[in-house]
Amino acid sequence: MTKFSSLALAGVAVLGLAVSASADSLDRTGSLLLYPLFDNSRGGLYTITVTNTNNDTNPVGGSQLLAGTVDVEFVYIRKEDCLEFNRTRRLTPNDTLTVTTLLDNPNQHMGYVYVFAKSPTTGKAIKFDWLAGDSFQVAPGTMGGVDIPPVVFRAATGLAAGANTDVDNDNVRDLNGSEYERVSDQLLVPRFIADDNGNSTPELILVGLTGQSFQTIVNFLIYNDNEEVFSAQYTFECWQRVLLRQINGAFTQTFLATTNHVANENFQGLEYGWFRMDGAVAFSTAASVQNPAFLAVRIERNLASNVAMASLPYGIGEQSNGDLVQHGPFPDAN
């Protein structure tokens, strides 16, 4: 699994900073792209881009189908209940597609999207590690614009190019190392700016990867700028966009200013820190999963500097229990 960190300034000027675990610090294309946010509810426009970077234009078997052609399925997941809406498109070699989510899926107002490669002949999910993507929101509520590239999952290393990735034939995209790359065990956000009475309003997007019917409890360790640590827990269903102050008061300026912080370390007078996240348990009416998989995105808005920004966290370790998307009250056993 690879990741981006990104920064978007007010208006439409955007600066993207790519970060991953690879030695050259470049992200990798993949077979499945998870966009942590689509938002049709706050005005403006939200767009999602998928690009096929394969440039093989050789015909397949004398047909008009080109070797680098792929179908991609857009799966929109509604935040309230993880119900999905699907569309499939065809991308020829070097093709790119940008959709406006309000027009593409007008019946769902908010949630997340994942896009995966499919065979243009069989319709099956396949290993096609050539997909790249991006998403961008221009809306009054984001102070101009926020760019959030997707979390990229390559197909499992044990699969050949073009092979069916649905190894267990359950029509669930398993992030388990056998179908697609595993997710990180812990997520680290290297900086947050304190919440300050509407002047600074940091948020977190959380994406559950256990199943449609599960609530996920996440453990937090919150550090100020002087290594003091405070603990918290937060419970969410399916997908949640939440202000950090609603998770715990330790994220606020009022609290951090009372701690043993470093007096001359601040951002325009605001305290800052960083935090760790780890899944505690996910549970439904019928089952529970220890150390559940989840994803997250940090979003910050600062009125004083007229800036909005978003980034994906860093990851530590791996776990194999992430799924897109298991339905019913039991977790996926594969």
C-alpha positions as protocol buffer text, in pm:
chain_id: "A"
residue {
  index: 1
  type: MET
  ca { x: 0 y: 0 z: 0 }
}
residue {
  index: 2
  type: THR
  ca { x: 131 y: 343 z: -89 }
}
residue {
  index: 3
  type: LYS
  ca { x: 26 y: 689 z: 11 }
}
residue {
  index: 4
  type: PHE
  ca { x: 48 y: 1058 z: -67 }
}
residue {
  index: 5
  type: SER
  ca { x: 69 y: 1360 z: 155 }
}
residue {
  index: 6
  type: SER
  ca { x: -77 y: 1675 z: 3 }
}
residue {
  index: 7
  type: LEU
  ca { x: -131 y: 2044 z: 69 }
}
residue {
  index: 8
  type: ALA
  ca { x: -390 y: 2269 z: -95 }
}
residue {
  index: 9
  type: LEU
  ca { x: -392 y: 2648 z: -60 }
}
residue {
  index: 10
  type: ALA
  ca { x: -690 y: 2879 z: -92 }
}
residue {
  index: 11
  type: GLY
  ca { x: -821 y: 2931 z: -442 }
}
residue {
  index: 12
  type: VAL
  ca { x: -703 y: 2669 z: -687 }
}
residue {
  index: 13
  type: ALA
  ca { x: -329 y: 2672 z: -627 }
}
residue {
  index: 14
  type: VAL
  ca { x: -227 y: 2322 z: -512 }
}
residue {
  index: 15
  type: LEU
  ca { x: 106 y: 2182 z: -404 }
}
residue {
  index: 16
  type: GLY
  ca { x: 134 y: 1800 z: -381 }
}
residue {
  index: 17
  type: LEU
  ca { x: 408 y: 1628 z: -184 }
}
residue {
  index: 18
  type: ALA
  ca { x: 448 y: 1257 z: -259 }
}
residue {
  index: 19
  type: VAL
  ca { x: 555 y: 1028 z: 21 }
}
residue {
  index: 20
  type: SER
  ca { x: 582 y: 649 z: 37 }
}
residue {
  index: 21
  type: ALA
  ca { x: 793 y: 371 z: 179 }
}
residue {
  index: 22
  type: SER
  ca { x: 984 y: 323 z: -145 }
}
residue {
  index: 23
  type: ALA
  ca { x: 1351 y: 423 z: -157 }
}
residue {
  index: 24
  type: ASP
  ca { x: 1298 y: 701 z: -412 }
}
residue {
  index: 25
  type: SER
  ca { x: 996 y: 846 z: -222 }
}
residue {
  index: 26
  type: LEU
  ca { x: 770 y: 814 z: -525 }
}
residue {
  index: 27
  type: ASP
  ca { x: 424 y: 664 z: -505 }
}
residue {
  index: 28
  type: ARG
  ca { x: 339 y: 360 z: -716 }
}
residue {
  index: 29
  type: THR
  ca { x: 53 y: 296 z: -955 }
}
residue {
  index: 30
  type: GLY
  ca { x: -176 y: 9 z: -858 }
}
residue {
  index: 31
  type: SER
  ca { x: -480 y: -207 z: -932 }
}
residue {
  index: 32
  type: LEU
  ca { x: -712 y: -54 z: -670 }
}
residue {
  index: 33
  type: LEU
  ca { x: -745 y: 312 z: -570 }
}
residue {
  index: 34
  type: LEU
  ca { x: -933 y: 414 z: -255 }
}
residue {
  index: 35
  type: TYR
  ca { x: -1049 y: 777 z: -247 }
}
residue {
  index: 36
  type: PRO
  ca { x: -1129 y: 850 z: 120 }
}
residue {
  index: 37
  type: LEU
  ca { x: -1379 y: 1127 z: 44 }
}
residue {
  index: 38
  type: PHE
  ca { x: -1648 y: 1233 z: -194 }
}
residue {
  index: 39
  type: ASP
  ca { x: -1870 y: 1519 z: -84 }
}
residue {
  index: 40
  type: ASN
  ca { x: -2177 y: 1635 z: -276 }
}
residue {
  index: 41
  type: SER
  ca { x: -2331 y: 1821 z: 16 }
}
residue {
  index: 42
  type: ARG
  ca { x: -2124 y: 2139 z: 71 }
}
residue {
  index: 43
  type: GLY
  ca { x: -2157 y: 2322 z: -259 }
}
residue {
  index: 44
  type: GLY
  ca { x: -1884 y: 2361 z: -516 }
}
residue {
  index: 45
  type: LEU
  ca { x: -1745 y: 2065 z: -709 }
}
residue {
  index: 46
  type: TYR
  ca { x: -1580 y: 1740 z: -607 }
}
residue {
  index: 47
  type: THR
  ca { x: -1391 y: 1554 z: -881 }
}
residue {
  index: 48
  type: ILE
  ca { x: -1226 y: 1213 z: -903 }
}
residue {
  index: 49
  type: THR
  ca { x: -960 y: 1131 z: -1163 }
}
residue {
  index: 50
  type: VAL
  ca { x: -845 y: 785 z: -1277 }
}
residue {
  index: 51
  type: THR
  ca { x: -562 y: 750 z: -1528 }
}
residue {
  index: 52
  type: ASN
  ca { x: -450 y: 439 z: -1716 }
}
residue {
  index: 53
  type: THR
  ca { x: -72 y: 477 z: -1746 }
}
residue {
  index: 54
  type: ASN
  ca { x: -31 y: 160 z: -1955 }
}
residue {
  index: 55
  type: ASN
  ca { x: 84 y: 258 z: -2308 }
}
residue {
  index: 56
  type: ASP
  ca { x: 58 y: -80 z: -2485 }
}
residue {
  index: 57
  type: THR
  ca { x: -136 y: -9 z: -2806 }
}
residue {
  index: 58
  type: ASN
  ca { x: -80 y: -349 z: -2969 }
}
residue {
  index: 59
  type: PRO
  ca { x: -405 y: -517 z: -3083 }
}
residue {
  index: 60
  type: VAL
  ca { x: -508 y: -831 z: -2895 }
}
residue {
  index: 61
  type: GLY
  ca { x: -550 y: -1135 z: -3119 }
}
residue {
  index: 62
  type: GLY
  ca { x: -624 y: -932 z: -3429 }
}
residue {
  index: 63
  type: SER
  ca { x: -921 y: -759 z: -3260 }
}
residue {
  index: 64
  type: GLN
  ca { x: -973 y: -387 z: -3208 }
}
residue {
  index: 65
  type: LEU
  ca { x: -907 y: -429 z: -2834 }
}
residue {
  index: 66
  type: LEU
  ca { x: -568 y: -287 z: -2739 }
}
residue {
  index: 67
  type: ALA
  ca { x: -344 y: -473 z: -2496 }
}
residue {
  index: 68
  type: GLY
  ca { x: -323 y: -177 z: -2255 }
}
residue {
  index: 69
  type: THR
  ca { x: -701 y: -130 z: -2232 }
}
residue {
  index: 70
  type: VAL
  ca { x: -870 y: -184 z: -1895 }
}
residue {
  index: 71
  type: ASP
  ca { x: -1216 y: -148 z: -1747 }
}
residue {
  index: 72
  type: VAL
  ca { x: -1242 y: 29 z: -1412 }
}
residue {
  index: 73
  type: GLU
  ca { x: -1531 y: -1 z: -1169 }
}
residue {
  index: 74
  type: PHE
  ca { x: -1620 y: 299 z: -954 }
}
residue {
  index: 75
  type: VAL
  ca { x: -1776 y: 187 z: -624 }
}
residue {
  index: 76
  type: TYR
  ca { x: -1930 y: 471 z: -424 }
}
residue {
  index: 77
  type: ILE
  ca { x: -1984 y: 384 z: -56 }
}
residue {
  index: 78
  type: ARG
  ca { x: -2250 y: 583 z: 128 }
}
residue {
  index: 79
  type: LYS
  ca { x: -2135 y: 704 z: 469 }
}
residue {
  index: 80
  type: GLU
  ca { x: -2444 y: 610 z: 670 }
}
residue {
  index: 81
  type: ASP
  ca { x: -2463 y: 238 z: 594 }
}
residue {
  index: 82
  type: CYS
  ca { x: -2186 y: 140 z: 348 }
}
residue {
  index: 83
  type: LEU
  ca { x: -2441 y: 77 z: 72 }
}
residue {
  index: 84
  type: GLU
  ca { x: -2281 y: 106 z: -270 }
}
residue {
  index: 85
  type: PHE
  ca { x: -2343 y: 253 z: -612 }
}
residue {
  index: 86
  type: ASN
  ca { x: -2139 y: 121 z: -907 }
}
residue {
  index: 87
  type: ARG
  ca { x: -2032 y: 239 z: -1250 }
}
residue {
  index: 88
  type: THR
  ca { x: -1788 y: 76 z: -1495 }
}
residue {
  index: 89
  type: ARG
  ca { x: -1585 y: 267 z: -1754 }
}
residue {
  index: 90
  type: ARG
  ca { x: -1330 y: 163 z: -2017 }
}
residue {
  index: 91
  type: LEU
  ca { x: -987 y: 328 z: -2031 }
}
residue {
  index: 92
  type: THR
  ca { x: -773 y: 277 z: -2338 }
}
residue {
  index: 93
  type: PRO
  ca { x: -390 y: 304 z: -2316 }
}
residue {
  index: 94
  type: ASN
  ca { x: -281 y: 645 z: -2176 }
}
residue {
  index: 95
  type: ASP
  ca { x: -646 y: 738 z: -2118 }
}
residue {
  index: 96
  type: THR
  ca { x: -759 y: 954 z: -1825 }
}
residue {
  index: 97
  type: LEU
  ca { x: -1107 y: 1022 z: -1688 }
}
residue {
  index: 98
  type: THR
  ca { x: -1224 y: 1289 z: -1445 }
}
residue {
  index: 99
  type: VAL
  ca { x: -1579 y: 1276 z: -1310 }
}
residue {
  index: 100
  type: THR
  ca { x: -1774 y: 1524 z: -1100 }
}
residue {
  index: 101
  type: THR
  ca { x: -1923 y: 1313 z: -823 }
}
residue {
  index: 102
  type: LEU
  ca { x: -2244 y: 1514 z: -795 }
}
residue {
  index: 103
  type: LEU
  ca { x: -2324 y: 1435 z: -1158 }
}
residue {
  index: 104
  type: ASP
  ca { x: -2180 y: 1084 z: -1152 }
}
residue {
  index: 105
  type: ASN
  ca { x: -2368 y: 980 z: -837 }
}
residue {
  index: 106
  type: PRO
  ca { x: -2633 y: 1239 z: -746 }
}
residue {
  index: 107
  type: ASN
  ca { x: -2821 y: 1008 z: -509 }
}
residue {
  index: 108
  type: GLN
  ca { x: -2546 y: 978 z: -247 }
}
residue {
  index: 109
  type: HIS
  ca { x: -2428 y: 1292 z: -69 }
}
residue {
  index: 110
  type: MET
  ca { x: -2109 y: 1182 z: 108 }
}
residue {
  index: 111
  type: GLY
  ca { x: -1876 y: 889 z: 172 }
}
residue {
  index: 112
  type: TYR
  ca { x: -1580 y: 732 z: -4 }
}
residue {
  index: 113
  type: VAL
  ca { x: -1503 y: 571 z: -340 }
}
residue {
  index: 114
  type: TYR
  ca { x: -1283 y: 286 z: -450 }
}
residue {
  index: 115
  type: VAL
  ca { x: -1190 y: 210 z: -810 }
}
residue {
  index: 116
  type: PHE
  ca { x: -1047 y: -124 z: -925 }
}
residue {
  index: 117
  type: ALA
  ca { x: -924 y: -270 z: -1251 }
}
residue {
  index: 118
  type: LYS
  ca { x: -1136 y: -525 z: -1439 }
}
residue {
  index: 119
  type: SER
  ca { x: -1077 y: -734 z: -1747 }
}
residue {
  index: 120
  type: PRO
  ca { x: -1241 y: -576 z: -2055 }
}
residue {
  index: 121
  type: THR
  ca { x: -1326 y: -925 z: -2181 }
}
residue {
  index: 122
  type: THR
  ca { x: -1440 y: -1116 z: -1868 }
}
residue {
  index: 123
  type: GLY
  ca { x: -1546 y: -834 z: -1637 }
}
residue {
  index: 124
  type: LYS
  ca { x: -1346 y: -993 z: -1353 }
}
residue {
  index: 125
  type: ALA
  ca { x: -1124 y: -796 z: -1115 }
}
residue {
  index: 126
  type: ILE
  ca { x: -763 y: -831 z: -1234 }
}
residue {
  index: 127
  type: LYS
  ca { x: -406 y: -743 z: -1153 }
}
residue {
  index: 128
  type: PHE
  ca { x: -339 y: -429 z: -1355 }
}
residue {
  index: 129
  type: ASP
  ca { x: -88 y: -220 z: -1163 }
}
residue {
  index: 130
  type: TRP
  ca { x: -110 y: 78 z: -1398 }
}
residue {
  index: 131
  type: LEU
  ca { x: -381 y: 290 z: -1236 }
}
residue {
  index: 132
  type: ALA
  ca { x: -307 y: 638 z: -1095 }
}
residue {
  index: 133
  type: GLY
  ca { x: -553 y: 892 z: -960 }
}
residue {
  index: 134
  type: ASP
  ca { x: -637 y: 1211 z: -777 }
}
residue {
  index: 135
  type: SER
  ca { x: -934 y: 1394 z: -628 }
}
residue {
  index: 136
  type: PHE
  ca { x: -1000 y: 1762 z: -581 }
}
residue {
  index: 137
  type: GLN
  ca { x: -1270 y: 1964 z: -410 }
}
residue {
  index: 138
  type: VAL
  ca { x: -1345 y: 2330 z: -475 }
}
residue {
  index: 139
  type: ALA
  ca { x: -1607 y: 2448 z: -226 }
}
residue {
  index: 140
  type: PRO
  ca { x: -1673 y: 2739 z: 11 }
}
residue {
  index: 141
  type: GLY
  ca { x: -1647 y: 2506 z: 311 }
}
residue {
  index: 142
  type: THR
  ca { x: -1288 y: 2413 z: 220 }
}
residue {
  index: 143
  type: MET
  ca { x: -1170 y: 2772 z: 176 }
}
residue {
  index: 144
  type: GLY
  ca { x: -1095 y: 2732 z: -193 }
}
residue {
  index: 145
  type: GLY
  ca { x: -974 y: 2379 z: -257 }
}
residue {
  index: 146
  type: VAL
  ca { x: -842 y: 2056 z: -109 }
}
residue {
  index: 147
  type: ASP
  ca { x: -653 y: 1788 z: -300 }
}
residue {
  index: 148
  type: ILE
  ca { x: -660 y: 1430 z: -164 }
}
residue {
  index: 149
  type: PRO
  ca { x: -490 y: 1164 z: -378 }
}
residue {
  index: 150
  type: PRO
  ca { x: -614 y: 809 z: -323 }
}
residue {
  index: 151
  type: VAL
  ca { x: -461 y: 533 z: -115 }
}
residue {
  index: 152
  type: VAL
  ca { x: -306 y: 300 z: -377 }
}
residue {
  index: 153
  type: PHE
  ca { x: -313 y: -78 z: -348 }
}
residue {
  index: 154
  type: ARG
  ca { x: -115 y: -294 z: -587 }
}
residue {
  index: 155
  type: ALA
  ca { x: -238 y: -646 z: -659 }
}
residue {
  index: 156
  type: ALA
  ca { x: -72 y: -928 z: -464 }
}
residue {
  index: 157
  type: THR
  ca { x: 285 y: -1008 z: -566 }
}
residue {
  index: 158
  type: GLY
  ca { x: 196 y: -1376 z: -607 }
}
residue {
  index: 159
  type: LEU
  ca { x: -45 y: -1301 z: -892 }
}
residue {
  index: 160
  type: ALA
  ca { x: 58 y: -1274 z: -1256 }
}
residue {
  index: 161
  type: ALA
  ca { x: -25 y: -964 z: -1458 }
}
residue {
  index: 162
  type: GLY
  ca { x: -386 y: -988 z: -1577 }
}
residue {
  index: 163
  type: ALA
  ca { x: -473 y: -1262 z: -1325 }
}
residue {
  index: 164
  type: ASN
  ca { x: -806 y: -1263 z: -1144 }
}
residue {
  index: 165
  type: THR
  ca { x: -761 y: -1092 z: -806 }
}
residue {
  index: 166
  type: ASP
  ca { x: -1081 y: -1233 z: -655 }
}
residue {
  index: 167
  type: VAL
  ca { x: -899 y: -1542 z: -535 }
}
residue {
  index: 168
  type: ASP
  ca { x: -1180 y: -1667 z: -311 }
}
residue {
  index: 169
  type: ASN
  ca { x: -1458 y: -1574 z: -557 }
}
residue {
  index: 170
  type: ASP
  ca { x: -1662 y: -1380 z: -300 }
}
residue {
  index: 171
  type: ASN
  ca { x: -1677 y: -1050 z: -494 }
}
residue {
  index: 172
  type: VAL
  ca { x: -1509 y: -872 z: -200 }
}
residue {
  index: 173
  type: ARG
  ca { x: -1182 y: -689 z: -254 }
}
residue {
  index: 174
  type: ASP
  ca { x: -958 y: -844 z: 13 }
}
residue {
  index: 175
  type: LEU
  ca { x: -669 y: -627 z: 135 }
}
residue {
  index: 176
  type: ASN
  ca { x: -494 y: -935 z: 270 }
}
residue {
  index: 177
  type: GLY
  ca { x: -175 y: -983 z: 67 }
}
residue {
  index: 178
  type: SER
  ca { x: -334 y: -1258 z: -144 }
}
residue {
  index: 179
  type: GLU
  ca { x: -563 y: -1037 z: -354 }
}
residue {
  index: 180
  type: TYR
  ca { x: -433 y: -684 z: -289 }
}
residue {
  index: 181
  type: GLU
  ca { x: -170 y: -531 z: -63 }
}
residue {
  index: 182
  type: ARG
  ca { x: -235 y: -527 z: 310 }
}
residue {
  index: 183
  type: VAL
  ca { x: -325 y: -216 z: 507 }
}
residue {
  index: 184
  type: SER
  ca { x: -106 y: -63 z: 778 }
}
residue {
  index: 185
  type: ASP
  ca { x: -145 y: -179 z: 1137 }
}
residue {
  index: 186
  type: GLN
  ca { x: -105 y: 168 z: 1296 }
}
residue {
  index: 187
  type: LEU
  ca { x: -157 y: 511 z: 1142 }
}
residue {
  index: 188
  type: LEU
  ca { x: 51 y: 816 z: 1241 }
}
residue {
  index: 189
  type: VAL
  ca { x: -43 y: 1181 z: 1178 }
}
residue {
  index: 190
  type: PRO
  ca { x: 282 y: 1380 z: 1210 }
}
residue {
  index: 191
  type: ARG
  ca { x: 115 y: 1713 z: 1289 }
}
residue {
  index: 192
  type: PHE
  ca { x: -215 y: 1866 z: 1388 }
}
residue {
  index: 193
  type: ILE
  ca { x: -284 y: 2231 z: 1467 }
}
residue {
  index: 194
  type: ALA
  ca { x: -501 y: 2279 z: 1775 }
}
residue {
  index: 195
  type: ASP
  ca { x: -872 y: 2344 z: 1741 }
}
residue {
  index: 196
  type: ASP
  ca { x: -937 y: 2703 z: 1840 }
}
residue {
  index: 197
  type: ASN
  ca { x: -1298 y: 2826 z: 1858 }
}
residue {
  index: 198
  type: GLY
  ca { x: -1363 y: 2812 z: 1486 }
}
residue {
  index: 199
  type: ASN
  ca { x: -1038 y: 2986 z: 1384 }
}
residue {
  index: 200
  type: SER
  ca { x: -871 y: 2647 z: 1341 }
}
residue {
  index: 201
  type: THR
  ca { x: -1094 y: 2345 z: 1274 }
}
residue {
  index: 202
  type: PRO
  ca { x: -893 y: 2024 z: 1224 }
}
residue {
  index: 203
  type: GLU
  ca { x: -1092 y: 1719 z: 1114 }
}
residue {
  index: 204
  type: LEU
  ca { x: -1038 y: 1349 z: 1061 }
}
residue {
  index: 205
  type: ILE
  ca { x: -1194 y: 1118 z: 805 }
}
residue {
  index: 206
  type: LEU
  ca { x: -1218 y: 755 z: 917 }
}
residue {
  index: 207
  type: VAL
  ca { x: -1293 y: 461 z: 684 }
}
residue {
  index: 208
  type: GLY
  ca { x: -1386 y: 125 z: 837 }
}
residue {
  index: 209
  type: LEU
  ca { x: -1257 y: -186 z: 657 }
}
residue {
  index: 210
  type: THR
  ca { x: -1428 y: -464 z: 855 }
}
residue {
  index: 211
  type: GLY
  ca { x: -1777 y: -470 z: 708 }
}
residue {
  index: 212
  type: GLN
  ca { x: -2104 y: -295 z: 643 }
}
residue {
  index: 213
  type: SER
  ca { x: -2259 y: -381 z: 980 }
}
residue {
  index: 214
  type: PHE
  ca { x: -1960 y: -309 z: 1204 }
}
residue {
  index: 215
  type: GLN
  ca { x: -1873 y: -25 z: 1437 }
}
residue {
  index: 216
  type: THR
  ca { x: -1500 y: 38 z: 1479 }
}
residue {
  index: 217
  type: ILE
  ca { x: -1330 y: 161 z: 1795 }
}
residue {
  index: 218
  type: VAL
  ca { x: -999 y: 340 z: 1739 }
}
residue {
  index: 219
  type: ASN
  ca { x: -742 y: 406 z: 2012 }
}
residue {
  index: 220
  type: PHE
  ca { x: -560 y: 742 z: 2002 }
}
residue {
  index: 221
  type: LEU
  ca { x: -233 y: 853 z: 2160 }
}
residue {
  index: 222
  type: ILE
  ca { x: -212 y: 1234 z: 2135 }
}
residue {
  index: 223
  type: TYR
  ca { x: 124 y: 1409 z: 2185 }
}
residue {
  index: 224
  type: ASN
  ca { x: 183 y: 1777 z: 2252 }
}
residue {
  index: 225
  type: ASP
  ca { x: 499 y: 1953 z: 2127 }
}
residue {
  index: 226
  type: ASN
  ca { x: 695 y: 1842 z: 2435 }
}
residue {
  index: 227
  type: GLU
  ca { x: 641 y: 1463 z: 2428 }
}
residue {
  index: 228
  type: GLU
  ca { x: 353 y: 1461 z: 2676 }
}
residue {
  index: 229
  type: VAL
  ca { x: 99 y: 1197 z: 2576 }
}
residue {
  index: 230
  type: PHE
  ca { x: -279 y: 1172 z: 2631 }
}
residue {
  index: 231
  type: SER
  ca { x: -509 y: 883 z: 2537 }
}
residue {
  index: 232
  type: ALA
  ca { x: -854 y: 874 z: 2379 }
}
residue {
  index: 233
  type: GLN
  ca { x: -1096 y: 642 z: 2200 }
}
residue {
  index: 234
  type: TYR
  ca { x: -1347 y: 705 z: 1923 }
}
residue {
  index: 235
  type: THR
  ca { x: -1620 y: 485 z: 1775 }
}
residue {
  index: 236
  type: PHE
  ca { x: -1756 y: 520 z: 1422 }
}
residue {
  index: 237
  type: GLU
  ca { x: -1966 y: 327 z: 1172 }
}
residue {
  index: 238
  type: CYS
  ca { x: -1864 y: 269 z: 809 }
}
residue {
  index: 239
  type: TRP
  ca { x: -1729 y: 622 z: 741 }
}
residue {
  index: 240
  type: GLN
  ca { x: -1704 y: 933 z: 954 }
}
residue {
  index: 241
  type: ARG
  ca { x: -1588 y: 1291 z: 910 }
}
residue {
  index: 242
  type: VAL
  ca { x: -1537 y: 1431 z: 1258 }
}
residue {
  index: 243
  type: LEU
  ca { x: -1380 y: 1739 z: 1418 }
}
residue {
  index: 244
  type: LEU
  ca { x: -1078 y: 1646 z: 1629 }
}
residue {
  index: 245
  type: ARG
  ca { x: -1228 y: 1830 z: 1927 }
}
residue {
  index: 246
  type: GLN
  ca { x: -1525 y: 1591 z: 1909 }
}
residue {
  index: 247
  type: ILE
  ca { x: -1286 y: 1299 z: 1950 }
}
residue {
  index: 248
  type: ASN
  ca { x: -1116 y: 1443 z: 2257 }
}
residue {
  index: 249
  type: GLY
  ca { x: -1049 y: 1778 z: 2423 }
}
residue {
  index: 250
  type: ALA
  ca { x: -674 y: 1708 z: 2406 }
}
residue {
  index: 251
  type: PHE
  ca { x: -687 y: 1836 z: 2046 }
}
residue {
  index: 252
  type: THR
  ca { x: -796 y: 2187 z: 2154 }
}
residue {
  index: 253
  type: GLN
  ca { x: -598 y: 2505 z: 2210 }
}
residue {
  index: 254
  type: THR
  ca { x: -762 y: 2549 z: 2550 }
}
residue {
  index: 255
  type: PHE
  ca { x: -629 y: 2215 z: 2673 }
}
residue {
  index: 256
  type: LEU
  ca { x: -285 y: 2213 z: 2507 }
}
residue {
  index: 257
  type: ALA
  ca { x: -205 y: 2559 z: 2643 }
}
residue {
  index: 258
  type: THR
  ca { x: -237 y: 2416 z: 2997 }
}
residue {
  index: 259
  type: THR
  ca { x: 9 y: 2132 z: 2937 }
}
residue {
  index: 260
  type: ASN
  ca { x: 386 y: 2132 z: 2977 }
}
residue {
  index: 261
  type: HIS
  ca { x: 431 y: 2250 z: 2619 }
}
residue {
  index: 262
  type: VAL
  ca { x: 721 y: 2440 z: 2460 }
}
residue {
  index: 263
  type: ALA
  ca { x: 625 y: 2806 z: 2484 }
}
residue {
  index: 264
  type: ASN
  ca { x: 801 y: 2925 z: 2168 }
}
residue {
  index: 265
  type: GLU
  ca { x: 681 y: 2641 z: 1944 }
}
residue {
  index: 266
  type: ASN
  ca { x: 349 y: 2733 z: 1783 }
}
residue {
  index: 267
  type: PHE
  ca { x: 177 y: 2810 z: 1454 }
}
residue {
  index: 268
  type: GLN
  ca { x: 46 y: 3169 z: 1452 }
}
residue {
  index: 269
  type: GLY
  ca { x: -1 y: 3140 z: 1828 }
}
residue {
  index: 270
  type: LEU
  ca { x: -174 y: 2801 z: 1810 }
}
residue {
  index: 271
  type: GLU
  ca { x: -37 y: 2491 z: 1978 }
}
residue {
  index: 272
  type: TYR
  ca { x: 28 y: 2181 z: 1772 }
}
residue {
  index: 273
  type: GLY
  ca { x: 113 y: 1814 z: 1821 }
}
residue {
  index: 274
  type: TRP
  ca { x: 85 y: 1475 z: 1656 }
}
residue {
  index: 275
  type: PHE
  ca { x: -104 y: 1150 z: 1717 }
}
residue {
  index: 276
  type: ARG
  ca { x: -110 y: 772 z: 1671 }
}
residue {
  index: 277
  type: MET
  ca { x: -415 y: 562 z: 1582 }
}
residue {
  index: 278
  type: ASP
  ca { x: -464 y: 188 z: 1622 }
}
residue {
  index: 279
  type: GLY
  ca { x: -778 y: -22 z: 1581 }
}
residue {
  index: 280
  type: ALA
  ca { x: -903 y: -162 z: 1913 }
}
residue {
  index: 281
  type: VAL
  ca { x: -1206 y: -369 z: 1814 }
}
residue {
  index: 282
  type: ALA
  ca { x: -1483 y: -372 z: 1553 }
}
residue {
  index: 283
  type: PHE
  ca { x: -1819 y: -523 z: 1643 }
}
residue {
  index: 284
  type: SER
  ca { x: -2159 y: -602 z: 1498 }
}
residue {
  index: 285
  type: THR
  ca { x: -2467 y: -759 z: 1653 }
}
residue {
  index: 286
  type: ALA
  ca { x: -2318 y: -1104 z: 1586 }
}
residue {
  index: 287
  type: ALA
  ca { x: -1936 y: -1084 z: 1590 }
}
residue {
  index: 288
  type: SER
  ca { x: -1629 y: -885 z: 1687 }
}
residue {
  index: 289
  type: VAL
  ca { x: -1283 y: -839 z: 1532 }
}
residue {
  index: 290
  type: GLN
  ca { x: -974 y: -747 z: 1733 }
}
residue {
  index: 291
  type: ASN
  ca { x: -730 y: -494 z: 1587 }
}
residue {
  index: 292
  type: PRO
  ca { x: -958 y: -402 z: 1294 }
}
residue {
  index: 293
  type: ALA
  ca { x: -829 y: -242 z: 975 }
}
residue {
  index: 294
  type: PHE
  ca { x: -921 y: 119 z: 894 }
}
residue {
  index: 295
  type: LEU
  ca { x: -794 y: 419 z: 698 }
}
residue {
  index: 296
  type: ALA
  ca { x: -784 y: 789 z: 783 }
}
residue {
  index: 297
  type: VAL
  ca { x: -729 y: 1137 z: 637 }
}
residue {
  index: 298
  type: ARG
  ca { x: -639 y: 1458 z: 822 }
}
residue {
  index: 299
  type: ILE
  ca { x: -804 y: 1782 z: 707 }
}
residue {
  index: 300
  type: GLU
  ca { x: -720 y: 2124 z: 853 }
}
residue {
  index: 301
  type: ARG
  ca { x: -866 y: 2471 z: 798 }
}
residue {
  index: 302
  type: ASN
  ca { x: -717 y: 2787 z: 941 }
}
residue {
  index: 303
  type: LEU
  ca { x: -913 y: 3110 z: 900 }
}
residue {
  index: 304
  type: ALA
  ca { x: -627 y: 3335 z: 1012 }
}
residue {
  index: 305
  type: SER
  ca { x: -402 y: 3225 z: 726 }
}
residue {
  index: 306
  type: ASN
  ca { x: -688 y: 3149 z: 482 }
}
residue {
  index: 307
  type: VAL
  ca { x: -555 y: 2801 z: 416 }
}
residue {
  index: 308
  type: ALA
  ca { x: -698 y: 2450 z: 389 }
}
residue {
  index: 309
  type: MET
  ca { x: -493 y: 2133 z: 377 }
}
residue {
  index: 310
  type: ALA
  ca { x: -528 y: 1756 z: 379 }
}
residue {
  index: 311
  type: SER
  ca { x: -294 y: 1460 z: 405 }
}
residue {
  index: 312
  type: LEU
  ca { x: -293 y: 1084 z: 445 }
}
residue {
  index: 313
  type: PRO
  ca { x: -114 y: 947 z: 752 }
}
residue {
  index: 314
  type: TYR
  ca { x: 200 y: 738 z: 768 }
}
residue {
  index: 315
  type: GLY
  ca { x: 164 y: 366 z: 832 }
}
residue {
  index: 316
  type: ILE
  ca { x: 346 y: 119 z: 1057 }
}
residue {
  index: 317
  type: GLY
  ca { x: 329 y: -257 z: 1019 }
}
residue {
  index: 318
  type: GLU
  ca { x: 71 y: -459 z: 825 }
}
residue {
  index: 319
  type: GLN
  ca { x: -252 y: -643 z: 887 }
}
residue {
  index: 320
  type: SER
  ca { x: -453 y: -868 z: 661 }
}
residue {
  index: 321
  type: ASN
  ca { x: -814 y: -816 z: 777 }
}
residue {
  index: 322
  type: GLY
  ca { x: -917 y: -523 z: 555 }
}
residue {
  index: 323
  type: ASP
  ca { x: -1207 y: -577 z: 311 }
}
residue {
  index: 324
  type: LEU
  ca { x: -1403 y: -376 z: 53 }
}
residue {
  index: 325
  type: VAL
  ca { x: -1682 y: -425 z: 142 }
}
residue {
  index: 326
  type: GLN
  ca { x: -1804 y: -721 z: 347 }
}
residue {
  index: 327
  type: HIS
  ca { x: -2184 y: -726 z: 388 }
}
residue {
  index: 328
  type: GLY
  ca { x: -2376 y: -881 z: 676 }
}
residue {
  index: 329
  type: PRO
  ca { x: -2297 y: -908 z: 1050 }
}
residue {
  index: 330
  type: PHE
  ca { x: -2000 y: -1145 z: 1015 }
}
residue {
  index: 331
  type: PRO
  ca { x: -1644 y: -1052 z: 909 }
}
residue {
  index: 332
  type: ASP
  ca { x: -1485 y: -1195 z: 598 }
}
residue {
  index: 333
  type: ALA
  ca { x: -1302 y: -1515 z: 690 }
}
residue {
  index: 334
  type: ASN
  ca { x: -1067 y: -1503 z: 386 }
}
